[in-house]
Amino acid sequence: MQGGTRTHTVRFAGFGGQGIVKAGEIFGAAAVLDGKHALQNQSYGSSARGGLCTADVVVSDGEIHEIEPDAFDLLVLLSQDSWRAFAGHARPGGVIIFEEDLVQLPSQLPQARRFPLPATRIASQELRRRIVTNMVVLGCAAAVSRLLGRTALEETIRHHVPKGTEELNLRAFAEGWRRGEALLHA
């Protein structure tokens, strides 16, 4: 929080090819549609596909002054490398959602609430399209964080995914949302 304004920092991280940047872009655009201020930034590792990549989003009720946060309210970590690099950047009491099939938790854990999500397995086995893993993750992150309204996210997804894939992406998002709610109530 900054000076009475509610500001939240979010980082999506994993390896190139997981749809990290697209998830961050949608989250940021949905924040604006939801009536908030947002700033989105991304970085890629040495290779676009396979290297470490991040998408950061700052969401605020007012002006945004922090453009490169050091600590995050919500971390979504989809690879072991992203866990090693960023898990320690969770704010105390923050949230970490991690890909349970790709991240092995170390003995020393950050002081954040941790939620395992088999996002790749859900996309591959239940939705039959691994490419929508990022939408499963986005749905879970949105449900757990409650930073944005579901309607704004769904509308943004419709306009930011390739034509003809809207319904598949929305189904993946809905499944992620359902899983996020289940994790909150577990």
ZADO-1210 file (C-alpha; in nm, 4 decimals, padded with zeros to 6 digits):
<atoms>
<atom x="00.0000" y="00.0000" z="00.0000" code="MET" pos="1"/>
<atom x="00.1154" y="00.3462" z="-00.0817" code="GLN" pos="2"/>
<atom x="-00.0165" y="00.6560" z="00.0975" code="GLY" pos="3"/>
<atom x="-00.3754" y="00.5388" z="00.1445" code="GLY" pos="4"/>
<atom x="-00.3935" y="00.3966" z="-00.2062" code="THR" pos="5"/>
<atom x="-00.4305" y="00.0213" z="-00.2326" code="ARG" pos="6"/>
<atom x="-00.1491" y="-00.1038" z="-00.4560" code="THR" pos="7"/>
<atom x="-00.0808" y="-00.4709" z="-00.5238" code="HIS" pos="8"/>
<atom x="00.2156" y="-00.6285" z="-00.6976" code="THR" pos="9"/>
<atom x="00.1920" y="-00.9501" z="-00.8988" code="VAL" pos="10"/>
<atom x="00.4581" y="-01.1572" z="-01.0741" code="ARG" pos="11"/>
<atom x="00.3929" y="-01.4438" z="-01.3131" code="PHE" pos="12"/>
<atom x="00.7145" y="-01.6401" z="-01.3716" code="ALA" pos="13"/>
<atom x="00.8195" y="-01.9589" z="-01.5441" code="GLY" pos="14"/>
<atom x="00.9948" y="-02.0558" z="-01.8626" code="PHE" pos="15"/>
<atom x="00.9369" y="-01.9205" z="-02.2102" code="GLY" pos="16"/>
<atom x="00.6561" y="-02.0995" z="-02.3895" code="GLY" pos="17"/>
<atom x="00.4265" y="-02.1293" z="-02.0853" code="GLN" pos="18"/>
<atom x="00.2240" y="-01.8202" z="-02.1742" code="GLY" pos="19"/>
<atom x="00.3602" y="-01.6137" z="-01.8851" code="ILE" pos="20"/>
<atom x="00.3635" y="-01.2852" z="-02.0761" code="VAL" pos="21"/>
<atom x="00.0108" y="-01.3348" z="-02.2135" code="LYS" pos="22"/>
<atom x="-00.1209" y="-01.4046" z="-01.8610" code="ALA" pos="23"/>
<atom x="00.0411" y="-01.0827" z="-01.7364" code="GLY" pos="24"/>
<atom x="-00.0911" y="-00.8803" z="-02.0293" code="GLU" pos="25"/>
<atom x="-00.4453" y="-01.0051" z="-01.9703" code="ILE" pos="26"/>
<atom x="-00.4231" y="-00.9432" z="-01.5948" code="PHE" pos="27"/>
<atom x="-00.3051" y="-00.5842" z="-01.6524" code="GLY" pos="28"/>
<atom x="-00.5629" y="-00.5071" z="-01.9229" code="ALA" pos="29"/>
<atom x="-00.8419" y="-00.6552" z="-01.7089" code="ALA" pos="30"/>
<atom x="-00.7377" y="-00.4310" z="-01.4185" code="ALA" pos="31"/>
<atom x="-00.7917" y="-00.1244" z="-01.6378" code="VAL" pos="32"/>
<atom x="-01.1272" y="-00.2594" z="-01.7575" code="LEU" pos="33"/>
<atom x="-01.2128" y="-00.3154" z="-01.3891" code="ASP" pos="34"/>
<atom x="-01.1572" y="00.0572" z="-01.3206" code="GLY" pos="35"/>
<atom x="-00.8110" y="00.0335" z="-01.1687" code="LYS" pos="36"/>
<atom x="-00.4729" y="00.1686" z="-01.2693" code="HIS" pos="37"/>
<atom x="-00.2259" y="-00.0919" z="-01.3923" code="ALA" pos="38"/>
<atom x="00.1286" y="-00.1177" z="-01.5130" code="LEU" pos="39"/>
<atom x="00.2562" y="-00.4330" z="-01.6808" code="GLN" pos="40"/>
<atom x="00.6148" y="-00.5226" z="-01.7631" code="ASN" pos="41"/>
<atom x="00.7839" y="-00.8406" z="-01.8818" code="GLN" pos="42"/>
<atom x="01.1300" y="-00.9846" z="-01.9234" code="SER" pos="43"/>
<atom x="01.2639" y="-01.2849" z="-02.1077" code="TYR" pos="44"/>
<atom x="01.5661" y="-01.4978" z="-02.0343" code="GLY" pos="45"/>
<atom x="01.8462" y="-01.5528" z="-02.2825" code="SER" pos="46"/>
<atom x="01.6166" y="-01.7547" z="-02.5068" code="SER" pos="47"/>
<atom x="01.2514" y="-01.6741" z="-02.5663" code="ALA" pos="48"/>
<atom x="01.1369" y="-02.0358" z="-02.5432" code="ARG" pos="49"/>
<atom x="01.2719" y="-02.2302" z="-02.2475" code="GLY" pos="50"/>
<atom x="01.4522" y="-01.9482" z="-02.0647" code="GLY" pos="51"/>
<atom x="01.3282" y="-01.7836" z="-01.7470" code="LEU" pos="52"/>
<atom x="01.0623" y="-01.5245" z="-01.8141" code="CYS" pos="53"/>
<atom x="00.8470" y="-01.2957" z="-01.6004" code="THR" pos="54"/>
<atom x="00.5472" y="-01.0687" z="-01.6335" code="ALA" pos="55"/>
<atom x="00.4938" y="-00.8179" z="-01.3539" code="ASP" pos="56"/>
<atom x="00.1713" y="-00.6297" z="-01.2953" code="VAL" pos="57"/>
<atom x="00.1135" y="-00.3465" z="-01.0508" code="VAL" pos="58"/>
<atom x="-00.2558" y="-00.2840" z="-00.9813" code="VAL" pos="59"/>
<atom x="-00.3694" y="00.0208" z="-00.7877" code="SER" pos="60"/>
<atom x="-00.6762" y="00.2235" z="-00.6961" code="ASP" pos="61"/>
<atom x="-00.4707" y="00.5377" z="-00.7601" code="GLY" pos="62"/>
<atom x="-00.1509" y="00.6527" z="-00.9238" code="GLU" pos="63"/>
<atom x="00.1288" y="00.3990" z="-00.9548" code="ILE" pos="64"/>
<atom x="00.4690" y="00.5071" z="-00.8281" code="HIS" pos="65"/>
<atom x="00.6427" y="00.1701" z="-00.8023" code="GLU" pos="66"/>
<atom x="00.7338" y="00.0456" z="-01.1480" code="ILE" pos="67"/>
<atom x="00.9858" y="-00.2238" z="-01.0535" code="GLU" pos="68"/>
<atom x="00.8704" y="-00.3883" z="-00.7310" code="PRO" pos="69"/>
<atom x="01.1121" y="-00.5825" z="-00.5137" code="ASP" pos="70"/>
<atom x="00.8410" y="-00.7696" z="-00.3232" code="ALA" pos="71"/>
<atom x="00.5148" y="-00.9195" z="-00.4451" code="PHE" pos="72"/>
<atom x="00.1719" y="-00.9716" z="-00.2950" code="ASP" pos="73"/>
<atom x="00.1067" y="-01.2524" z="-00.5422" code="LEU" pos="74"/>
<atom x="00.3674" y="-01.4757" z="-00.7051" code="LEU" pos="75"/>
<atom x="00.2712" y="-01.7345" z="-00.9660" code="VAL" pos="76"/>
<atom x="00.5717" y="-01.9649" z="-01.0142" code="LEU" pos="77"/>
<atom x="00.5533" y="-02.2268" z="-01.2882" code="LEU" pos="78"/>
<atom x="00.9053" y="-02.3721" z="-01.2883" code="SER" pos="79"/>
<atom x="01.1764" y="-02.4717" z="-01.0445" code="GLN" pos="80"/>
<atom x="01.4021" y="-02.1932" z="-01.1737" code="ASP" pos="81"/>
<atom x="01.1292" y="-01.9360" z="-01.1112" code="SER" pos="82"/>
<atom x="01.0826" y="-02.0723" z="-00.7577" code="TRP" pos="83"/>
<atom x="01.4560" y="-02.0456" z="-00.6874" code="ARG" pos="84"/>
<atom x="01.4754" y="-01.6950" z="-00.8320" code="ALA" pos="85"/>
<atom x="01.1597" y="-01.5378" z="-00.6897" code="PHE" pos="86"/>
<atom x="00.9957" y="-01.7259" z="-00.4001" code="ALA" pos="87"/>
<atom x="01.1981" y="-01.5161" z="-00.1569" code="GLY" pos="88"/>
<atom x="01.0392" y="-01.2024" z="-00.3045" code="HIS" pos="89"/>
<atom x="00.6937" y="-01.2775" z="-00.1608" code="ALA" pos="90"/>
<atom x="00.5740" y="-01.0200" z="00.0888" code="ARG" pos="91"/>
<atom x="00.5131" y="-01.1686" z="00.4351" code="PRO" pos="92"/>
<atom x="00.1522" y="-01.2821" z="00.4290" code="GLY" pos="93"/>
<atom x="00.1519" y="-01.2772" z="00.0491" code="GLY" pos="94"/>
<atom x="00.0450" y="-01.5611" z="-00.1780" code="VAL" pos="95"/>
<atom x="00.2482" y="-01.8018" z="-00.3897" code="ILE" pos="96"/>
<atom x="00.0726" y="-02.0221" z="-00.6425" code="ILE" pos="97"/>
<atom x="00.3104" y="-02.2825" z="-00.7837" code="PHE" pos="98"/>
<atom x="00.2990" y="-02.5530" z="-01.0493" code="GLU" pos="99"/>
<atom x="00.2997" y="-02.8580" z="-00.8254" code="GLU" pos="100"/>
<atom x="00.4234" y="-03.0932" z="-01.0972" code="ASP" pos="101"/>
<atom x="00.7286" y="-02.8782" z="-01.1793" code="LEU" pos="102"/>
<atom x="00.8289" y="-02.7233" z="-00.8464" code="VAL" pos="103"/>
<atom x="00.9855" y="-02.9182" z="-00.5613" code="GLN" pos="104"/>
<atom x="00.9555" y="-02.7245" z="-00.2373" code="LEU" pos="105"/>
<atom x="01.2766" y="-02.6766" z="-00.0401" code="PRO" pos="106"/>
<atom x="01.2928" y="-02.7194" z="00.3369" code="SER" pos="107"/>
<atom x="01.3184" y="-02.3410" z="00.3905" code="GLN" pos="108"/>
<atom x="00.9900" y="-02.1861" z="00.2817" code="LEU" pos="109"/>
<atom x="00.8999" y="-01.8178" z="00.2509" code="PRO" pos="110"/>
<atom x="00.6474" y="-01.6700" z="00.4922" code="GLN" pos="111"/>
<atom x="00.3661" y="-01.6652" z="00.2393" code="ALA" pos="112"/>
<atom x="00.0533" y="-01.8701" z="00.1870" code="ARG" pos="113"/>
<atom x="00.1354" y="-02.1400" z="-00.0683" code="ARG" pos="114"/>
<atom x="-00.1115" y="-02.2991" z="-00.3077" code="PHE" pos="115"/>
<atom x="-00.0095" y="-02.5953" z="-00.5276" code="PRO" pos="116"/>
<atom x="-00.1800" y="-02.6129" z="-00.8675" code="LEU" pos="117"/>
<atom x="-00.1313" y="-02.8890" z="-01.1280" code="PRO" pos="118"/>
<atom x="-00.1998" y="-02.6373" z="-01.4070" code="ALA" pos="119"/>
<atom x="-00.0171" y="-02.8187" z="-01.6867" code="THR" pos="120"/>
<atom x="-00.1883" y="-03.1474" z="-01.6008" code="ARG" pos="121"/>
<atom x="-00.5306" y="-02.9783" z="-01.5930" code="ILE" pos="122"/>
<atom x="-00.4709" y="-02.8183" z="-01.9335" code="ALA" pos="123"/>
<atom x="-00.3248" y="-03.1341" z="-02.0902" code="SER" pos="124"/>
<atom x="-00.5511" y="-03.4027" z="-01.9457" code="GLN" pos="125"/>
<atom x="-00.8801" y="-03.2328" z="-01.8646" code="GLU" pos="126"/>
<atom x="-00.8939" y="-02.9682" z="-02.1372" code="LEU" pos="127"/>
<atom x="-00.6817" y="-03.1648" z="-02.3881" code="ARG" pos="128"/>
<atom x="-00.4805" y="-02.8544" z="-02.4819" code="ARG" pos="129"/>
<atom x="-00.1586" y="-02.7845" z="-02.2940" code="ARG" pos="130"/>
<atom x="-00.1419" y="-02.4426" z="-02.4562" code="ILE" pos="131"/>
<atom x="-00.4132" y="-02.3111" z="-02.2189" code="VAL" pos="132"/>
<atom x="-00.2071" y="-02.3776" z="-01.9064" code="THR" pos="133"/>
<atom x="-00.1650" y="-02.0018" z="-01.8673" code="ASN" pos="134"/>
<atom x="-00.5434" y="-01.9503" z="-01.8594" code="MET" pos="135"/>
<atom x="-00.5791" y="-02.2157" z="-01.5881" code="VAL" pos="136"/>
<atom x="-00.3108" y="-02.0321" z="-01.3909" code="VAL" pos="137"/>
<atom x="-00.4730" y="-01.6937" z="-01.4554" code="LEU" pos="138"/>
<atom x="-00.8094" y="-01.8197" z="-01.3300" code="GLY" pos="139"/>
<atom x="-00.6577" y="-01.9644" z="-01.0144" code="CYS" pos="140"/>
<atom x="-00.4541" y="-01.6505" z="-00.9430" code="ALA" pos="141"/>
<atom x="-00.7598" y="-01.4297" z="-00.9923" code="ALA" pos="142"/>
<atom x="-00.9790" y="-01.6429" z="-00.7663" code="ALA" pos="143"/>
<atom x="-00.7198" y="-01.6647" z="-00.4890" code="VAL" pos="144"/>
<atom x="-00.6185" y="-01.2975" z="-00.4976" code="SER" pos="145"/>
<atom x="-00.9601" y="-01.1388" z="-00.5605" code="ARG" pos="146"/>
<atom x="-00.7762" y="-00.8363" z="-00.7012" code="LEU" pos="147"/>
<atom x="-00.9973" y="-00.8177" z="-01.0116" code="LEU" pos="148"/>
<atom x="-01.3534" y="-00.8942" z="-01.1034" code="GLY" pos="149"/>
<atom x="-01.4205" y="-01.2138" z="-01.2939" code="ARG" pos="150"/>
<atom x="-01.6286" y="-01.0361" z="-01.5593" code="THR" pos="151"/>
<atom x="-01.3441" y="-00.7973" z="-01.6478" code="ALA" pos="152"/>
<atom x="-01.1026" y="-01.0896" z="-01.6793" code="LEU" pos="153"/>
<atom x="-01.3375" y="-01.2918" z="-01.9002" code="GLU" pos="154"/>
<atom x="-01.4033" y="-00.9923" z="-02.1272" code="GLU" pos="155"/>
<atom x="-01.0306" y="-00.9266" z="-02.1563" code="THR" pos="156"/>
<atom x="-00.9595" y="-01.2900" z="-02.2408" code="ILE" pos="157"/>
<atom x="-01.2177" y="-01.2744" z="-02.5227" code="ARG" pos="158"/>
<atom x="-01.0275" y="-00.9841" z="-02.6806" code="HIS" pos="159"/>
<atom x="-00.6692" y="-01.0993" z="-02.6180" code="HIS" pos="160"/>
<atom x="-00.6637" y="-01.4591" z="-02.7381" code="VAL" pos="161"/>
<atom x="-00.6562" y="-01.5747" z="-03.1015" code="PRO" pos="162"/>
<atom x="-00.9916" y="-01.5741" z="-03.2812" code="LYS" pos="163"/>
<atom x="-01.1585" y="-01.9125" z="-03.2609" code="GLY" pos="164"/>
<atom x="-00.9944" y="-02.0025" z="-02.9274" code="THR" pos="165"/>
<atom x="-01.2057" y="-01.7820" z="-02.7018" code="GLU" pos="166"/>
<atom x="-01.4290" y="-02.0567" z="-02.5637" code="GLU" pos="167"/>
<atom x="-01.1389" y="-02.2951" z="-02.4949" code="LEU" pos="168"/>
<atom x="-00.9485" y="-02.0198" z="-02.3142" code="ASN" pos="169"/>
<atom x="-01.2568" y="-01.9208" z="-02.1149" code="LEU" pos="170"/>
<atom x="-01.3150" y="-02.2850" z="-02.0146" code="ARG" pos="171"/>
<atom x="-00.9523" y="-02.3064" z="-01.8976" code="ALA" pos="172"/>
<atom x="-00.9893" y="-01.9811" z="-01.7039" code="PHE" pos="173"/>
<atom x="-01.3138" y="-02.1062" z="-01.5439" code="ALA" pos="174"/>
<atom x="-01.1462" y="-02.4314" z="-01.4380" code="GLU" pos="175"/>
<atom x="-00.8574" y="-02.2369" z="-01.2870" code="GLY" pos="176"/>
<atom x="-01.1040" y="-02.0115" z="-01.1033" code="TRP" pos="177"/>
<atom x="-01.2852" y="-02.3180" z="-00.9683" code="ARG" pos="178"/>
<atom x="-00.9559" y="-02.4701" z="-00.8510" code="ARG" pos="179"/>
<atom x="-00.8519" y="-02.1412" z="-00.6894" code="GLY" pos="180"/>
<atom x="-01.1755" y="-02.1211" z="-00.4931" code="GLU" pos="181"/>
<atom x="-01.1317" y="-02.4828" z="-00.3836" code="ALA" pos="182"/>
<atom x="-00.7764" y="-02.4058" z="-00.2651" code="LEU" pos="183"/>
<atom x="-00.9027" y="-02.1093" z="-00.0624" code="LEU" pos="184"/>
<atom x="-01.1623" y="-02.3253" z="00.1123" code="HIS" pos="185"/>
<atom x="-00.9383" y="-02.6284" z="00.1683" code="ALA" pos="186"/>
</atoms>
